[in-house]
Amino acid sequence: MKNDKDFDEETRWLERTLKELNGKAKCIIIFFHYAVHGPDYSVSRPDAMKIQEEILKSRWVPLFEKHDKVKLVINGHKHVYSRVAKNGIVYQIVGSLKGVRK
């Protein structure tokens, strides 16, 4: 996330797009960089990562849950593979493509 202004703009775009697609799509799959759910692991700035996750959980997850066609959210960033289901949505981290952190 670059800054609050950019994030606010992205959030408005996401909300408009989900609203438009919800009536047309059979299923909505969302892909973006930072993980919303998944395992914690030691990083150089764990506090910064937690802040990003909390912002996404508070601002974007409610949008995903509001639109019942959202079924899968795919993320990277964390160098792990993880899959968790919450409120009918599967959250998957596929950040292991470059190698899994040990």
Long-range contacts (C-beta under 8 A, 24 or more apart in sequence): 1-34, 1-52, 1-55, 7-55, 7-59, 11-59, 11-60, 11-63, 14-60, 14-63, 15-63, 18-63, 18-64, 18-66, 18-67, 18-70, 19-67, 21-67, 21-69, 22-67, 22-68, 22-69, 25-69, 26-69, 27-69, 27-71, 27-72, 28-67, 28-69, 28-70, 28-71, 29-71, 29-72, 29-73, 29-74, 30-64, 30-70, 30-72, 30-73, 30-74, 31-73, 31-74, 31-75, 32-73, 32-75, 33-75, 33-76, 33-77, 34-75, 34-77, 35-75, 35-76, 35-77, 35-78, 35-82, 35-91, 35-93, 35-95, 36-60, 36-61, 36-73, 36-75, 36-91, 37-82, 37-84, 37-86, 37-91, 38-75, 38-78, 38-80, 38-82, 38-84, 38-91, 38-93, 39-78, 39-80, 39-82, 41-78, 41-80, 41-101, 64-89, 65-89
